[in-house]
Amino acid sequence: MAAGSTIHTFTVQLADVDRGVYDDFTLRVARHPSETDLYMVTRVLAYCLEYEEGIAFSEGVSSTDEPAVLVRDLTGTITAWIEIGAPDAARLHYGSKLADRVAIYTHRDPVKVAAPWAGKKIHNASDIVFRSFDPGFIEDAAAALERRNAVTLSVTEGQLYLEVNGTTVSSALHSHRVE
């Protein structure tokens, strides 16, 4: 944990009908002073939407050779590389060569996020999952944040229903191509 980080606790009830994943868990998230609420909410959502055995947050902004969220198998090998925000093409290329699966979740305009990747070499680019949310969804969820958070996330037919501390918001989960 970096000096000056703020710890946020998320008690999560997850019902991902699309993937058949149902679980309750608690996350302790260290938010670095340079990390925005929007980034942190996107990071927590990515964790929930990719939730499986072996998932973890990386060391955060101090870890330049790992993504924000990753999945390791029992041998410690990275099997899923999950980026948040607007990673550059070199990180995607590296992650795609290292892990079986790469995903990107962004709280930004996906067209602007993808624009710098044009013409760059990205290993298995067509296999990368690139997702975004409806405009205002992440902002509305971030506005409800506290240090201790009760979160209910339901996913069905590509639609997210999120409740954070009594505030309910919803969004489609948009998929984009990485080329």
C-alpha positions, 0 to 999 in steps of 0.5 A: 500500500502506497503512503497516503493511500485511502482504504475503501471497503466494499461489501459486494453482493454479485449476481452475474446471470450472464456468466452464472457467477453468484457470490458475496465478498468484501474488497479492501481497496487502497486508493492512491492519492493520484487515483480518481474516484472514477478510476477506482469505481471502474477498477472495482466494477472490472474486478466484479465483472471478471470475478473468478478464482485467483482474481486480485488487485495489483500493487496499483500505480506503483506496479508498472509491470502489472495491470490494475486487476489480474487473475493468477492460476494456482502456479502463480501464472497470470491468466487474465490481464485486466486494464483500467482506463486508457492503457497504451498499445505497448501495455496491451501488446505485453499483456496479450503475450503474457496472459491467455486473456486481456480485458479493458474497462474504461470510464472514458470515451471509448473512441478516444481511448482506442484512437492511439492504438490505431496502426500499433502492433498489439498481439492478438488484438482481435481477442481483447475484450474492450468494455465501457459503460453508458455516459454518466454511469460511473460518475453517478456511482462515484458520487455515492462512494463512502469509505465503507460501501454496500454494493449490489451488482446484478448483470443480466443480458448485458445490462448492469444494475448497480446499487451503491449505498442506497443509490441505484444506477444502471448501464449497458455494458458496451463492447468495442473492438481493438484493432 
